[in-house]
Amino acid sequence: MPPPHNGVALAEKIYSLASSWGIEKKLFSITLDNASANDSCVAILKNQLKSKNSLVCDGMLFNVHCCAHILNLIVQDGLKEIDKSVELIRECVKYVKGSQTRKLRFTECITQTSLDSKKALVQDIPTRWNSTYRMLSSALYYRLAFGHLQLSDSNFRCCPSLEEWERVEKICGFLQVFYEATNAFSGSKYPTSNLYFPQVFKIQLKLSEECNSSDDFMRRIGSQIYNKLYGPGSNELVKIRNALFDVYNEYVKTFNIPGASSSCSRGSNEVYSHGSKDQEDNQSFDVLKEFDQFDTFEFVSSAQKSQLELYLDEPRAKRSSHIIVLDYWKAQQFRFPDLSKLARDILCVPVSTVASESAFSLGGRILDQFRSSLSPQIVEALVCTKDWLFGDKSEAGVVAMNVAWRAQIMNVVVAEDEGRTLVDLGTPLLS
């Protein structure tokens, strides 16, 4: 896209592409980083689409902020005050990596402490919190080796004390939850909304623990990040439940399926008598009248419930059970016709921009100084094909990729035998 890359230009470009593809009335959401240009772009797009009644709930769910980007901002804000123990670990790693002699000496210490020397000792970049986590994690693994180095090298004077190592362990455990969530949100295949709740729940639980920690430093960081993430005194459950019912009610109006208000099915209402009428009039049967009234009331109540209410009232499946979410809702489409459409649309929303960014980062290797005149259509075909080939790690995908590479190698051999120019192995063959 040529400059300028401001909000107006971005909105015009996205809308023109959506119109050319015929999907301007089918857009559910757009996932973007937190940037002022993106915010203004979304505002313009939302107004354009709302004028055509193309958005669900007036665009309440239209703008999805990249979770990986948000987590990065939250943790960096919480770690502005770096603990002294982290500084000591950084100095330890710098000392070991300072010369080849020190590296060899540290390798000897690793061998003497029976640790695996293949695990890398990471030096962090202070502006990237995930590299700080990896540095702390690797340093904790080599904790005994650092202690041995302190005994054998008189110049090594920055080794943390026992209390400082314990502090580092707490900080590393705190950052691990964010690190795992960031990795999940940064997946290349399925970084979709079904991943969001489990990861954010673990973060919220960890923050709640640290807010009540006896360690002043950990309590300060936990409180600072918690307020940044949820806001003081927020009631997220009520907001989410209200929003869920608002979106569901709009889906019911949109699809207008007969009987959408309930998916409850019941057998025949006929009463089968197993005795004479005189027996029914006996006093012993009077006690069952209340049961009959209660049963009728229960049926009427459940029949008036919506699909969403009935679904929420059902027993929850075990969290550890293996469920393919979209397959589950496809199977439930006859019980919950409207709700399954809502689940289909929400559960496939990307919660991160990492996957799309990584796909198009291939462009620099495809469009280089030797191939600078390729048309945009060919570049797009090459980027997409390469992403499909290397993104599919299933057995079928690996077999297909191997077949493609074998075909290219055969072309190289034939071309070499016939004295022709070799094909470029960096470019997948297009069918």
MARZAVEX-966729 format. One record per residue (C-alpha): residue number from 0; residue in one letter; x, z, y. Coordinates in pm, whole numbers. Each point is the difference from the previous one (the first is absolute). Example, Ala and Ser with C-alpha at 12.3 -4.5 7.8 and 13.67 -1.06 7.14 Angstrom:
% MARZAVEX-966729
+-------+------+--------+--------+--------+
| fitor | nugu |      X |      Z |      Y |
+-------+------+--------+--------+--------+
|     0 |    A |   1230 |    780 |   -450 |
|     1 |    S |    137 |    -66 |    344 |
+-------+------+--------+--------+--------+
END
This chain:
% MARZAVEX-966729
+-------+------+--------+--------+--------+
| fitor | nugu |      X |      Z |      Y |
+-------+------+--------+--------+--------+
|     0 |    M |      0 |      0 |      0 |
|     1 |    P |    150 |    -99 |    337 |
|     2 |    P |     24 |    258 |    279 |
|     3 |    P |   -154 |    184 |    173 |
|     4 |    H |    -89 |    256 |   -267 |
|     5 |    N |   -239 |    204 |    213 |
|     6 |    G |   -344 |    118 |   -105 |
|     7 |    V |   -191 |   -295 |    145 |
|     8 |    A |    225 |   -260 |   -166 |
|     9 |    L |    -12 |    182 |   -335 |
|    10 |    A |   -380 |     23 |     11 |
|    11 |    E |    -34 |   -370 |     82 |
|    12 |    K |    236 |    -97 |   -282 |
|    13 |    I |   -172 |    218 |   -262 |
|    14 |    Y |   -349 |   -113 |    101 |
|    15 |    S |     97 |   -368 |     -2 |
|    16 |    L |    148 |     37 |   -350 |
|    17 |    A |   -306 |    189 |   -124 |
|    18 |    S |   -225 |   -271 |    142 |
|    19 |    S |    203 |   -281 |   -155 |
|    20 |    W |    -17 |    175 |   -338 |
|    21 |    G |   -375 |     63 |     42 |
|    22 |    I |     24 |    379 |    -39 |
|    23 |    E |    -73 |    118 |    354 |
|    24 |    K |   -336 |    141 |   -119 |
|    25 |    K |    149 |    156 |   -314 |
|    26 |    L |    265 |    229 |    149 |
|    27 |    F |    -29 |    364 |   -107 |
|    28 |    S |    322 |    155 |    132 |
|    29 |    I |    344 |    -75 |    139 |
|    30 |    T |    307 |    215 |    -70 |
|    31 |    L |    257 |     32 |    280 |
|    32 |    D |    286 |    220 |    119 |
|    33 |    N |    -41 |    239 |    291 |
|    34 |    A |     96 |   -216 |    296 |
|    35 |    S |   -162 |    -54 |    339 |
|    36 |    A |    -17 |   -379 |    -52 |
|    37 |    N |   -176 |     53 |   -335 |
|    38 |    D |   -249 |    243 |    156 |
|    39 |    S |   -100 |   -247 |    272 |
|    40 |    C |    -12 |   -281 |   -259 |
|    41 |    V |   -244 |    200 |   -215 |
|    42 |    A |   -218 |     84 |    300 |
|    43 |    I |    -34 |   -370 |     91 |
|    44 |    L |    -64 |   -106 |   -360 |
|    45 |    K |   -258 |    272 |    -46 |
|    46 |    N |   -193 |   -111 |    308 |
|    47 |    Q |      5 |   -362 |   -116 |
|    48 |    L |   -122 |     87 |   -350 |
|    49 |    K |   -259 |    254 |    118 |
|    50 |    S |   -157 |   -266 |    222 |
|    51 |    K |    -73 |   -194 |   -321 |
|    52 |    N |   -112 |    311 |   -195 |
|    53 |    S |    283 |    -60 |   -247 |
|    54 |    L |    130 |    358 |    -36 |
|    55 |    V |   -124 |    290 |   -211 |
|    56 |    C |   -117 |    300 |    207 |
|    57 |    D |    107 |   -166 |    326 |
|    58 |    G |    361 |    -14 |   -116 |
|    59 |    M |     37 |    371 |    -82 |
|    60 |    L |    220 |    -94 |   -298 |
|    61 |    F |    155 |   -312 |    150 |
|    62 |    N |    336 |    135 |    123 |
|    63 |    V |    212 |    158 |   -276 |
|    64 |    H |    328 |    154 |    116 |
|    65 |    C |    298 |    -43 |   -232 |
|    66 |    C |     33 |    329 |   -191 |
|    67 |    A |    371 |    -49 |    -67 |
|    68 |    H |     65 |    -43 |    371 |
|    69 |    I |   -213 |    303 |     90 |
|    70 |    L |    179 |    221 |   -254 |
|    71 |    N |    333 |   -108 |    142 |
|    72 |    L |   -106 |     99 |    352 |
|    73 |    I |   -146 |    333 |   -117 |
|    74 |    V |    310 |    112 |   -192 |
|    75 |    Q |    239 |   -110 |    272 |
|    76 |    D |   -203 |    200 |    252 |
|    77 |    G |      7 |    306 |   -225 |
|    78 |    L |    375 |    -21 |    -63 |
|    79 |    K |    113 |    -23 |    361 |
|    80 |    E |    157 |    341 |    -38 |
|    81 |    I |    240 |    -61 |   -287 |
|    82 |    D |    102 |    316 |   -181 |
|    83 |    K |    365 |    110 |     -4 |
|    84 |    S |      6 |    -32 |   -379 |
|    85 |    V |    -77 |   -374 |     23 |
|    86 |    E |    287 |    -41 |    247 |
|    87 |    L |    234 |    172 |   -247 |
|    88 |    I |   -102 |   -235 |   -282 |
|    89 |    R |     59 |   -296 |    229 |
|    90 |    E |    350 |    127 |     81 |
|    91 |    C |     71 |     53 |   -372 |
|    92 |    V |    -94 |   -359 |    -83 |
|    93 |    K |    201 |   -134 |    295 |
|    94 |    Y |    304 |    198 |   -116 |
|    95 |    V |    -16 |   -133 |   -356 |
|    96 |    K |    -52 |   -357 |    115 |
|    97 |    G |    270 |     28 |    267 |
|    98 |    S |    285 |   -138 |   -213 |
|    99 |    Q |     71 |   -141 |   -341 |
|   100 |    T |    208 |    306 |    -92 |
|   101 |    R |   -291 |    234 |     69 |
|   102 |    K |   -234 |   -221 |   -204 |
|   103 |    L |    234 |     17 |   -299 |
|   104 |    R |     35 |    376 |     34 |
|   105 |    F |   -377 |     41 |     16 |
|   106 |    T |    -33 |   -222 |   -309 |
|   107 |    E |    236 |    236 |   -184 |
|   108 |    C |   -216 |    295 |    107 |
|   109 |    I |   -308 |   -181 |   -134 |
|   110 |    T |    174 |    -56 |   -335 |
|   111 |    Q |    107 |    364 |    -24 |
|   112 |    T |   -356 |    117 |     63 |
|   113 |    S |   -140 |   -240 |   -267 |
|   114 |    L |   -220 |   -194 |    243 |
|   115 |    D |    -78 |   -371 |     -4 |
|   116 |    S |    227 |   -175 |    250 |
|   117 |    K |   -218 |   -314 |      3 |
|   118 |    K |   -257 |    164 |    228 |
|   119 |    A |     78 |   -109 |    355 |
|   120 |    L |     84 |    251 |    271 |
|   121 |    V |   -211 |   -119 |    295 |
|   122 |    Q |     90 |     32 |    367 |
|   123 |    D |   -310 |     -6 |    216 |
|   124 |    I |    -94 |   -185 |    316 |
|   125 |    P |   -136 |    275 |    231 |
|   126 |    T |   -277 |   -226 |    136 |
|   127 |    R |   -137 |    -65 |   -352 |
|   128 |    W |   -148 |    310 |   -158 |
|   129 |    N |    -22 |   -157 |   -349 |
|   130 |    S |    378 |    -44 |     -2 |
|   131 |    T |     31 |    369 |     97 |
|   132 |    Y |   -211 |     88 |   -304 |
|   133 |    R |    216 |   -215 |   -228 |
|   134 |    M |    315 |    163 |    143 |
|   135 |    L |   -135 |    350 |    -65 |
|   136 |    S |   -117 |    -95 |   -349 |
|   137 |    S |    338 |   -146 |    -99 |
|   138 |    A |    188 |    295 |    152 |
|   139 |    L |   -211 |    249 |   -196 |
|   140 |    Y |     84 |   -187 |   -320 |
|   141 |    Y |    373 |     39 |     78 |
|   142 |    R |    -33 |    358 |    118 |
|   143 |    L |    243 |    135 |   -262 |
|   144 |    A |    249 |   -277 |     77 |
|   145 |    F |      0 |     93 |    368 |
|   146 |    G |     64 |    363 |    -96 |
|   147 |    H |    290 |   -107 |   -222 |
|   148 |    L |    140 |   -217 |    282 |
|   149 |    Q |     -3 |    301 |    233 |
|   150 |    L |    223 |    189 |   -245 |
|   151 |    S |    243 |   -288 |    -57 |
|   152 |    D |     22 |   -142 |    354 |
|   153 |    S |     94 |    241 |    280 |
|   154 |    N |    -96 |   -258 |    264 |
|   155 |    F |   -360 |    -10 |   -119 |
|   156 |    R |   -159 |    274 |    213 |
|   157 |    C |   -357 |   -118 |     54 |
|   158 |    C |   -146 |     83 |   -340 |
|   159 |    P |   -341 |    172 |     38 |
|   160 |    S |    -46 |    360 |   -108 |
|   161 |    L |   -241 |    109 |   -273 |
|   162 |    E |   -274 |     70 |    256 |
|   163 |    E |     55 |   -336 |    168 |
|   164 |    W |    -23 |   -183 |   -334 |
|   165 |    E |   -334 |    174 |    -59 |
|   166 |    R |   -116 |   -115 |    343 |
|   167 |    V |    104 |   -358 |    -79 |
|   168 |    E |   -194 |     19 |   -327 |
|   169 |    K |   -315 |    104 |    189 |
|   170 |    I |     37 |   -278 |    257 |
|   171 |    C |     63 |   -257 |   -274 |
|   172 |    G |   -309 |    112 |   -193 |
|   173 |    F |   -203 |    -23 |    320 |
|   174 |    L |    118 |   -354 |     75 |
|   175 |    Q |    -46 |   -116 |   -360 |
|   176 |    V |   -379 |     -7 |     34 |
|   177 |    F |     25 |   -228 |    304 |
|   178 |    Y |    265 |   -213 |   -171 |
|   179 |    E |   -219 |    -59 |   -307 |
|   180 |    A |   -302 |    -81 |    217 |
|   181 |    T |    203 |   -248 |    206 |
|   182 |    N |    122 |   -170 |   -319 |
|   183 |    A |   -359 |    -25 |   -126 |
|   184 |    F |   -122 |   -147 |    330 |
|   185 |    S |    294 |   -242 |      0 |
|   186 |    G |    -84 |   -160 |   -335 |
|   187 |    S |     19 |   -377 |    -16 |
|   188 |    K |   -305 |    -60 |   -223 |
|   189 |    Y |   -277 |    256 |     48 |
|   190 |    P |     45 |    210 |    318 |
|   191 |    T |   -380 |     26 |     29 |
|   192 |    S |   -238 |    270 |    121 |
|   193 |    N |    -43 |    163 |   -343 |
|   194 |    L |    358 |    130 |     39 |
|   195 |    Y |    -73 |    166 |    332 |
|   196 |    F |   -188 |    317 |    -92 |
|   197 |    P |    223 |    133 |   -283 |
|   198 |    Q |    314 |    -43 |    210 |
|   199 |    V |   -143 |    147 |    320 |
|   200 |    F |   -154 |    287 |   -198 |
|   201 |    K |    342 |     96 |   -139 |
|   202 |    I |    143 |    -12 |    352 |
|   203 |    Q |   -280 |    218 |    136 |
|   204 |    L |     48 |    252 |   -280 |
|   205 |    K |    375 |     17 |     63 |
|   206 |    L |    -52 |     46 |    374 |
|   207 |    S |   -250 |    280 |    -61 |
|   208 |    E |    256 |    177 |   -220 |
|   209 |    E |    276 |    -35 |    259 |
|   210 |    C |   -223 |    121 |    283 |
|   211 |    N |    -18 |    334 |   -185 |
|   212 |    S |    367 |      1 |   -101 |
|   213 |    S |    219 |    302 |     61 |
|   214 |    D |    274 |   -235 |    121 |
|   215 |    D |    -29 |    -36 |    380 |
|   216 |    F |    155 |   -347 |      3 |
|   217 |    M |   -225 |   -138 |   -276 |
|   218 |    R |   -308 |    164 |    155 |
|   219 |    R |     81 |   -155 |    338 |
|   220 |    I |     46 |   -348 |   -148 |
|   221 |    G |   -314 |     31 |   -216 |
|   222 |    S |   -218 |    110 |    293 |
|   223 |    Q |    135 |   -272 |    227 |
|   224 |    I |    -61 |   -279 |   -252 |
|   225 |    Y |   -342 |    138 |   -105 |
|   226 |    N |   -131 |    -11 |    357 |
|   227 |    K |    144 |   -349 |     40 |
|   228 |    L |   -170 |   -121 |   -320 |
|   229 |    Y |   -346 |    160 |     22 |
|   230 |    G |    -35 |    153 |    343 |
|   231 |    P |    -77 |    369 |     56 |
|   232 |    G |   -333 |    117 |   -142 |
|   233 |    S |   -111 |   -340 |   -130 |
|   234 |    N |   -273 |    -33 |   -261 |
|   235 |    E |     88 |   -320 |   -185 |
|   236 |    L |   -247 |     43 |   -286 |
|   237 |    V |   -307 |    -20 |    225 |
|   238 |    K |    138 |   -303 |    184 |
|   239 |    I |     80 |   -187 |   -321 |
|   240 |    R |   -335 |     79 |   -163 |
|   241 |    N |   -197 |   -111 |    307 |
|   242 |    A |    205 |   -320 |     30 |
|   243 |    L |    -47 |    -74 |   -372 |
|   244 |    F |   -378 |     30 |     23 |
|   245 |    D |     -8 |   -211 |    319 |
|   246 |    V |    192 |   -281 |   -168 |
|   247 |    Y |   -210 |     24 |   -317 |
|   248 |    N |   -329 |    -17 |    195 |
|   249 |    E |    122 |   -315 |    174 |
|   250 |    Y |     87 |   -158 |   -337 |
|   251 |    V |   -352 |     81 |   -124 |
|   252 |    K |   -151 |   -170 |    308 |
|   253 |    T |    237 |   -296 |    -27 |
|   254 |    F |    -59 |    -83 |   -366 |
|   255 |    N |   -361 |    127 |     -3 |
|   256 |    I |    -18 |     23 |   -379 |
|   257 |    P |   -338 |    116 |   -138 |
|   258 |    G |     25 |    351 |   -142 |
|   259 |    A |    332 |     60 |    175 |
|   260 |    S |    -99 |    350 |    102 |
|   261 |    S |     29 |    125 |   -356 |
|   262 |    S |    168 |    -92 |   -324 |
|   263 |    C |   -177 |    265 |   -203 |
|   264 |    S |   -178 |   -135 |   -307 |
|   265 |    R |   -256 |    188 |   -203 |
|   266 |    G |   -187 |    -58 |   -321 |
|   267 |    S |   -375 |    -37 |    -36 |
|   268 |    N |   -222 |    261 |    166 |
|   269 |    E |   -234 |     16 |   -297 |
|   270 |    V |    -59 |    342 |   -153 |
|   271 |    Y |     13 |     23 |   -376 |
|   272 |    S |   -216 |    280 |   -142 |
|   273 |    H |     79 |    152 |   -334 |
|   274 |    G |   -309 |    218 |    -26 |
|   275 |    S |   -369 |     11 |     78 |
|   276 |    K |   -153 |     51 |    344 |
|   277 |    D |   -111 |    349 |   -107 |
|   278 |    Q |    363 |     94 |    -57 |
|   279 |    E |     97 |   -128 |    348 |
|   280 |    D |   -263 |    224 |    156 |
|   281 |    N |    148 |    305 |   -166 |
|   282 |    Q |    165 |    257 |    224 |
|   283 |    S |    335 |    -59 |   -174 |
|   284 |    F |     22 |   -344 |    166 |
|   285 |    D |    -64 |    129 |    352 |
|   286 |    V |    360 |    112 |     31 |
|   287 |    L |    117 |   -364 |    -26 |
|   288 |    K |   -201 |   -114 |    302 |
|   289 |    E |    266 |    130 |    238 |
|   290 |    F |    262 |   -193 |   -195 |
|   291 |    D |   -210 |   -319 |     29 |
|   292 |    Q |    -30 |     47 |    377 |
|   293 |    F |    372 |     70 |     36 |
|   294 |    D |     92 |   -305 |   -210 |
|   295 |    T |   -225 |   -222 |    213 |
|   296 |    F |    154 |    139 |    320 |
|   297 |    E |    352 |    -63 |   -130 |
|   298 |    F |    -84 |   -361 |    -86 |
|   299 |    V |   -158 |    -68 |    341 |
|   300 |    S |    300 |    156 |    176 |
|   301 |    S |    252 |   -207 |   -195 |
|   302 |    A |   -207 |   -317 |     48 |
|   303 |    Q |     19 |     50 |    377 |
|   304 |    K |    376 |     36 |      0 |
|   305 |    S |    219 |   -290 |    105 |
|   306 |    Q |    259 |   -160 |   -225 |
|   307 |    L |    272 |    179 |    194 |
|   308 |    E |   -164 |    342 |    -44 |
|   309 |    L |    -53 |    -59 |   -371 |
|   310 |    Y |    362 |   -108 |    -41 |
|   311 |    L |    131 |    304 |    187 |
|   312 |    D |   -216 |    230 |   -215 |
|   313 |    E |    149 |   -134 |   -324 |
|   314 |    P |    277 |    195 |   -180 |
|   315 |    R |    344 |   -112 |    112 |
|   316 |    A |    233 |   -172 |   -243 |
|   317 |    K |    328 |    171 |    -77 |
|   318 |    R |    265 |    -83 |    255 |
|   319 |    S |    253 |    -61 |   -278 |
|   320 |    S |   -220 |   -257 |   -177 |
|   321 |    H |    114 |   -360 |     25 |
|   322 |    I |   -261 |   -190 |    200 |
|   323 |    I |     40 |   -344 |    155 |
|   324 |    V |   -212 |     58 |    307 |
|   325 |    L |   -126 |   -352 |     64 |
|   326 |    D |    -80 |    -52 |   -370 |
|   327 |    Y |   -198 |    325 |      5 |
|   328 |    W |   -212 |   -113 |    295 |
|   329 |    K |    -51 |   -343 |   -150 |
|   330 |    A |   -148 |    171 |   -306 |
|   331 |    Q |   -220 |    220 |    224 |
|   332 |    Q |   -143 |   -287 |    206 |
|   333 |    F |   -336 |     10 |   -180 |
|   334 |    R |    -45 |    377 |     37 |
|   335 |    F |    126 |      6 |    361 |
|   336 |    P |    -43 |   -356 |    136 |
|   337 |    D |     52 |     84 |    371 |
|   338 |    L |    254 |    275 |    -54 |
|   339 |    S |    215 |   -222 |   -222 |
|   340 |    K |     20 |   -259 |    281 |
|   341 |    L |    107 |    271 |    241 |
|   342 |    A |    266 |    124 |   -246 |
|   343 |    R |    123 |   -356 |    -56 |
|   344 |    D |     57 |    -53 |    372 |
|   345 |    I |    151 |    340 |     84 |
|   346 |    L |    227 |     49 |   -301 |
|   347 |    C |    190 |   -324 |     58 |
|   348 |    V |     87 |     77 |    364 |
|   349 |    P |    380 |      7 |     46 |
|   350 |    V |    116 |    334 |    143 |
|   351 |    S |    349 |   -128 |     80 |
|   352 |    T |    160 |   -305 |    159 |
|   353 |    V |    317 |     33 |   -210 |
|   354 |    A |   -111 |   -244 |   -272 |
|   355 |    S |    -80 |   -282 |    243 |
|   356 |    E |    317 |     64 |    200 |
|   357 |    S |    217 |     -9 |   -313 |
|   358 |    A |   -163 |   -326 |   -110 |
|   359 |    F |     84 |   -175 |    326 |
|   360 |    S |    348 |    152 |     24 |
|   361 |    L |     91 |   -274 |   -249 |
|   362 |    G |    -29 |   -247 |    285 |
|   363 |    G |    355 |     65 |    119 |
|   364 |    R |    137 |   -106 |   -337 |
|   365 |    I |   -222 |   -308 |    -22 |
|   366 |    L |     29 |   -132 |    353 |
|   367 |    D |    376 |      6 |     69 |
|   368 |    Q |    244 |   -221 |    192 |
|   369 |    F |     10 |   -254 |   -283 |
|   370 |    R |   -379 |    -21 |    -29 |
|   371 |    S |   -109 |     42 |    359 |
|   372 |    S |   -236 |   -297 |     21 |
|   373 |    L |   -253 |     93 |   -270 |
|   374 |    S |   -361 |    -28 |    112 |
|   375 |    P |   -206 |    319 |     34 |
|   376 |    Q |   -213 |   -103 |   -300 |
|   377 |    I |    305 |    -35 |   -228 |
|   378 |    V |    144 |    333 |    122 |
|   379 |    E |   -332 |    172 |    -68 |
|   380 |    A |    -15 |   -153 |   -349 |
|   381 |    L |    355 |    115 |    -78 |
|   382 |    V |    -56 |    354 |    129 |
|   383 |    C |   -326 |     44 |   -192 |
|   384 |    T |    135 |   -152 |   -322 |
|   385 |    K |    310 |    217 |      7 |
|   386 |    D |   -206 |    311 |     67 |
|   387 |    W |   -236 |    -81 |   -290 |
|   388 |    L |    288 |    -63 |   -241 |
|   389 |    F |    197 |    313 |     78 |
|   390 |    G |   -296 |    222 |     81 |
|   391 |    D |   -159 |    -32 |   -345 |
|   392 |    K |    196 |    234 |   -227 |
|   393 |    S |   -241 |    -28 |   -290 |
|   394 |    E |    114 |   -155 |   -326 |
|   395 |    A |   -187 |   -324 |     74 |
|   396 |    G |    156 |    -17 |    345 |
|   397 |    V |    350 |     54 |   -134 |
|   398 |    V |    -50 |   -271 |   -265 |
|   399 |    A |   -130 |   -244 |    262 |
|   400 |    M |    295 |     77 |    228 |
|   401 |    N |    248 |    -52 |   -284 |
|   402 |    V |   -161 |   -334 |    -84 |
|   403 |    A |     30 |   -109 |    363 |
|   404 |    W |    367 |    100 |     19 |
|   405 |    R |     77 |   -177 |   -330 |
|   406 |    A |   -162 |   -315 |    135 |
|   407 |    Q |    218 |     22 |    311 |
|   408 |    I |    316 |     51 |   -205 |
|   409 |    M |    -86 |   -306 |   -210 |
|   410 |    N |    -46 |   -200 |    320 |
|   411 |    V |    343 |    117 |    117 |
|   412 |    V |    162 |   -109 |   -328 |
|   413 |    V |   -170 |   -341 |     10 |
|   414 |    A |     90 |    -50 |    365 |
|   415 |    E |    363 |     94 |    -66 |
|   416 |    D |     21 |   -237 |   -295 |
|   417 |    E |   -143 |   -286 |    202 |
|   418 |    G |    225 |     71 |    299 |
|   419 |    R |   -289 |     89 |    230 |
|   420 |    T |    -30 |    282 |    256 |
|   421 |    L |    -70 |    341 |   -154 |
|   422 |    V |   -336 |    159 |     68 |
|   423 |    D |    -15 |    329 |    191 |
|   424 |    L |    -52 |    291 |   -239 |
|   425 |    G |   -122 |    217 |    287 |
|   426 |    T |   -316 |   -210 |     36 |
|   427 |    P |   -264 |     22 |   -274 |
|   428 |    L |   -135 |   -330 |   -129 |
|   429 |    L |   -351 |    -73 |    124 |
|   430 |    S |   -258 |   -156 |   -230 |
+-------+------+--------+--------+--------+
END
